[in-house]
Amino acid sequence: MSSISIIIPCYNEEIYVANCIESILSSHIEVEQLEIIFIDGKSSDRTVEIIEEYIVKYPYIKLLSNPKKHTPISMNMGIKASSGEYIFILSAHAKYSSDYFSKLTSHCKELDAQCVGGVLTTDVKNHNKKSNSIKEVLTSKFGVGNASFRIGSNSIKEVDTVAFGCYHKKTFEKYGLFDERLIRNQDIELNKRIINGGGKIYLIPEVKATYFARENFKNLATNNYSNGFWNILTAYYTKTLNSLSLRHFIPLIFILSLFLPIIASLFYKPLVWIFLLSSGSYLCLVIIISFKLKKRSNSFFYLLLSFITLHFSYGVGSLVGILSLISATVKGSK
């Protein structure tokens, strides 16, 4: 097997990082072929302490510090410090199947791919009605869209992006590193850059990773507000919409279908019916889907609230992103 470097940016991951490391240690990789590089963004909890405890036992685990904290900077630091032929960009917020690294490395080589990835399943560490409802929403197409790495596939297929991918080291030499301006979407942008440059990315459905979701509505809203906000800034910084897909902007379209008719109805009252139609249709759809999912999470109310929190926080984040750019442009022109 070829040498492997595993790059893991982290920040305040004391709840998850040991679980992540243990899943890697139990994988089918010879230690002589492996290095694990954590890049910590100045964590204020026990993340660094936990990693250092593992370093004492496993010298192929390394720890770097990123005082600037931003994830793409950590990713690039790890890539530059790596020595493996194949480079995995992972999250400490997840765990990986025992064949994750061996199979993805093998498929990357056999397919002559620039990047390959597996299917991402969602779970929670603490199971209760609220967290189980959030989990169900984050695994629903209505909740997170139709990304192949989330919904899976019956066979290996070319895709536009994957999560926690395996890259050949030459990929970064040819297509460049992660865009350090992007606090979010840096992996999506790089993968689209690879595709647009003629490279190939494949989904390997038999390979699995488990991502641990936020377990309360405040964290769910904060995370998705940031996702929505950075969708707009990603398009702005890259000067193209090609780095994102239509699914990334649907929550914004929904929010605009509510806000714009309300504002316009101040001048022409019949336009309020557009707001009522949009909000009513959405609410009916959420109620129907929540009823269908109720058996698995055992709480219709939490499902309903999870969908609303996810969609509104994401859409409002995008709207605020647009307004912040307009404001910056106006200030810059004065």
C-alpha positions in Angstrom: 0.0 0.0 0.0 1.2 3.5 -0.7 2.1 5.9 2.1 -0.9 7.9 3.6 -1.0 11.3 5.3 -4.2 12.1 7.2 -4.8 15.8 7.8 -7.3 16.8 10.5 -8.0 20.5 11.3 -9.5 20.8 14.7 -10.9 23.4 17.2 -12.5 22.5 20.5 -13.2 18.9 19.7 -12.6 17.3 23.1 -15.9 15.5 22.9 -15.1 13.9 19.5 -11.4 13.8 18.9 -10.6 10.6 20.8 -13.3 8.7 19.0 -11.9 10.0 15.7 -8.4 8.9 16.5 -9.5 5.4 17.8 -11.4 4.8 14.5 -8.2 5.6 12.5 -6.0 3.4 14.7 -8.4 0.5 14.2 -8.2 0.9 10.4 -6.4 -1.5 7.9 -3.2 0.5 7.5 0.3 -0.5 8.4 1.8 2.1 10.8 4.9 2.4 8.7 2.8 3.8 5.8 0.9 6.2 8.0 1.1 9.7 9.4 -1.7 11.6 11.2 -1.3 15.4 11.3 -3.6 17.4 13.5 -3.6 21.2 13.1 -5.2 22.9 16.1 -6.8 26.3 15.8 -5.9 27.4 19.4 -8.5 25.2 21.1 -9.6 26.4 24.6 -10.8 23.0 25.8 -8.9 19.7 26.2 -8.5 18.9 22.5 -4.7 19.5 22.5 -4.2 17.6 25.7 -6.0 14.6 24.4 -4.1 14.5 21.1 -0.8 14.8 23.0 -1.7 11.8 25.1 -2.0 9.8 21.9 1.3 11.2 20.5 3.1 9.7 23.5 1.8 6.2 22.4 1.8 6.7 18.7 4.8 8.8 17.4 3.3 8.9 13.8 0.7 11.3 15.2 1.8 14.9 14.9 0.3 18.2 16.2 0.7 21.6 14.6 -0.7 24.9 15.7 -2.6 27.4 13.6 -2.9 30.8 15.4 -5.0 32.2 12.6 -7.6 29.4 13.3 -9.2 29.3 9.9 -9.8 25.8 8.5 -8.4 26.2 5.0 -5.1 27.6 6.5 -4.9 24.5 8.7 -5.6 22.2 5.7 -2.8 23.8 3.7 -0.4 23.7 6.7 -1.1 19.9 6.9 -0.6 19.3 3.2 2.7 21.2 3.2 3.9 19.2 6.2 2.8 15.8 4.8 4.9 13.2 3.2 2.3 10.7 2.0 1.5 9.9 -1.6 -2.2 10.0 -0.8 -3.6 12.7 1.4 -6.9 12.5 3.4 -8.6 15.7 4.5 -10.8 14.7 7.5 -12.8 16.1 10.4 -12.3 15.4 14.0 -16.1 15.5 14.3 -16.4 12.1 12.6 -15.3 8.5 12.8 -14.2 6.3 9.9 -14.8 2.7 9.0 -11.9 0.2 9.3 -11.6 -0.1 5.5 -12.0 3.7 4.8 -8.3 4.4 4.1 -7.3 1.2 2.4 -10.3 1.1 0.0 -10.2 4.8 -0.9 -6.5 4.7 -1.6 -6.9 1.6 -3.7 -9.8 3.1 -5.7 -8.0 6.4 -6.2 -5.1 4.5 -7.8 -7.3 2.1 -9.9 -9.5 4.9 -11.2 -6.6 7.3 -11.8 -8.7 9.8 -9.9 -7.7 13.2 -8.5 -10.0 12.6 -5.5 -12.3 9.9 -4.2 -14.7 9.8 -1.2 -17.2 7.6 0.5 -20.7 8.0 1.8 -21.3 10.2 4.8 -23.8 9.0 7.3 -25.1 11.3 10.1 -25.4 10.3 13.8 -25.4 11.9 17.2 -23.4 11.0 20.3 -26.3 11.5 22.8 -29.6 10.0 21.7 -32.8 11.8 22.8 -35.9 13.1 21.1 -34.3 16.4 20.2 -31.0 15.1 18.9 -32.6 12.2 17.0 -34.9 14.7 15.3 -32.0 16.8 14.2 -30.3 13.7 12.9 -33.3 12.7 10.9 -33.6 16.2 9.3 -29.9 16.2 8.4 -30.3 12.8 6.6 -33.4 13.9 4.8 -33.3 15.1 1.2 -35.7 17.8 2.1 -33.3 18.8 4.9 -30.0 18.8 3.1 -30.6 18.3 -0.6 -29.5 15.6 -3.0 -25.7 15.6 -2.6 -24.5 12.1 -3.7 -22.1 11.8 -0.8 -25.1 12.0 1.6 -27.7 10.0 -0.2 -25.3 7.4 -1.6 -25.3 5.5 -4.9 -25.8 1.9 -6.2 -22.4 2.0 -7.9 -19.2 4.0 -8.2 -19.8 7.2 -10.0 -18.3 10.5 -11.0 -19.5 13.4 -8.7 -18.8 17.1 -8.3 -17.7 16.8 -4.7 -17.2 14.4 -1.8 -16.7 14.8 1.9 -13.5 13.8 3.7 -11.8 12.9 0.5 -8.6 11.0 -0.5 -6.5 13.1 -2.8 -3.4 12.1 -4.7 -0.5 14.4 -3.6 -0.1 15.4 -7.3 -3.6 16.8 -7.3 -2.6 19.7 -5.1 0.5 20.3 -7.2 -1.6 20.6 -10.4 -4.8 22.3 -9.1 -3.5 24.2 -6.1 -4.3 24.2 -2.4 -7.4 25.2 -0.6 -8.6 28.9 -1.0 -7.6 30.4 2.4 -10.2 33.2 2.0 -13.0 30.7 2.4 -14.0 30.0 6.0 -16.5 27.5 4.6 -16.9 25.7 1.3 -13.2 25.5 0.7 -13.4 21.7 -0.1 -16.4 22.2 -2.5 -14.5 25.0 -4.2 -11.3 23.0 -4.6 -13.3 20.0 -5.9 -15.1 22.2 -8.5 -11.7 23.6 -9.5 -10.5 20.1 -10.1 -13.6 19.2 -12.2 -13.4 22.4 -14.2 -9.8 21.6 -14.9 -10.5 18.2 -16.3 -9.9 16.2 -13.2 -12.0 13.3 -12.0 -13.7 12.8 -8.6 -15.5 9.6 -7.7 -17.9 8.5 -5.0 -17.2 5.0 -3.6 -20.5 4.0 -2.0 -19.2 0.9 -0.2 -16.9 3.1 2.0 -18.5 4.9 5.0 -17.8 7.6 7.4 -20.0 8.8 10.3 -20.4 12.5 11.0 -21.7 13.6 14.4 -24.3 16.3 14.1 -25.1 19.3 16.3 -27.5 18.2 19.1 -29.3 21.4 19.9 -31.1 24.1 17.9 -28.7 26.9 18.8 -25.7 25.0 17.4 -27.7 23.8 14.4 -28.8 27.4 13.6 -25.3 28.8 14.1 -23.6 26.2 11.9 -26.2 26.6 9.0 -26.3 30.4 9.3 -22.5 30.3 8.7 -23.0 27.8 5.8 -25.5 30.1 4.1 -23.4 33.2 4.7 -20.3 31.7 3.2 -22.2 30.4 0.1 -22.5 34.1 -0.9 -19.0 35.0 0.0 -17.7 31.9 -1.8 -19.4 33.1 -5.0 -18.0 36.6 -4.4 -14.4 35.7 -3.8 -14.2 33.1 -6.6 -16.2 35.4 -9.0 -18.2 32.5 -10.2 -21.2 30.4 -9.2 -19.5 27.3 -10.7 -18.0 26.4 -7.3 -21.5 25.8 -5.8 -24.6 24.0 -6.9 -28.3 25.1 -7.1 -29.1 23.2 -3.8 -26.8 25.7 -1.9 -29.1 28.6 -2.8 -32.6 27.1 -2.4 -32.9 28.3 1.2 -32.1 31.8 0.1 -34.7 31.6 -2.7 -37.2 30.5 -0.1 -36.4 33.3 2.3 -36.6 35.9 -0.5 -40.1 34.5 -1.4 -41.2 35.5 2.1 -39.4 38.8 2.6 -39.7 40.4 -0.8 -43.6 40.1 -1.0 -44.0 41.4 2.5 -41.9 44.5 1.7 -43.6 44.9 -1.7 -47.0 44.6 -0.2 -46.5 47.8 1.7 -46.8 49.5 -1.7 -49.2 47.0 -3.3 -51.2 44.9 -0.8 -52.3 42.0 -3.1 -48.6 40.9 -3.2 -49.0 39.6 0.4 -50.7 36.6 -1.2 -47.4 35.5 -2.6 -46.0 35.4 1.0 -49.1 33.5 2.2 -48.8 31.0 -0.6 -45.0 30.4 -0.1 -45.2 30.2 3.7 -48.3 28.1 3.6 -46.9 25.6 1.1 -43.7 25.3 3.0 -45.5 24.7 6.3 -47.7 22.0 4.8 -44.8 20.3 3.3 -42.8 20.3 6.5 -45.8 19.0 8.5 -46.3 16.1 6.0 -42.6 15.1 6.0 -42.3 15.5 9.8 -45.3 13.1 10.2 -43.5 10.6 7.9 -40.3 10.7 9.9 -42.0 10.8 13.3 -41.6 7.0 13.9 -37.8 7.2 13.8 -37.3 10.2 16.0 -40.5 9.8 18.1 -41.2 13.6 18.2 -43.2 15.4 15.5 -42.6 18.8 17.3 -38.8 18.5 17.3 -38.8 17.4 13.7 -40.9 20.4 12.7 -38.6 22.7 14.7 -35.5 21.1 13.2 -36.6 21.7 9.6 -37.6 25.3 10.3 -34.3 26.0 12.2 -32.2 24.5 9.4 -33.9 26.2 6.5 -34.4 29.6 8.0 -30.9 29.9 9.5 -29.3 28.8 6.2 -31.5 31.2 4.1 -31.1 34.1 6.5 -27.3 33.5 6.5 -27.2 33.9 2.7 -29.4 37.0 2.8 -27.2 38.6 5.4 -24.2 37.7 3.2 -25.7 39.6 0.2 -26.6 42.6 2.4 -23.1 42.6 3.9 -21.5 42.7 0.4 -23.9 45.5 -0.7 -23.1 47.5 2.4 -19.3 47.0 1.9 -19.7 48.1 -1.8 -21.6 51.2 -0.8 -19.1 52.2 1.9 -16.2 51.5 -0.5 -17.7 53.8 -3.1 -18.0 56.8 -0.8 
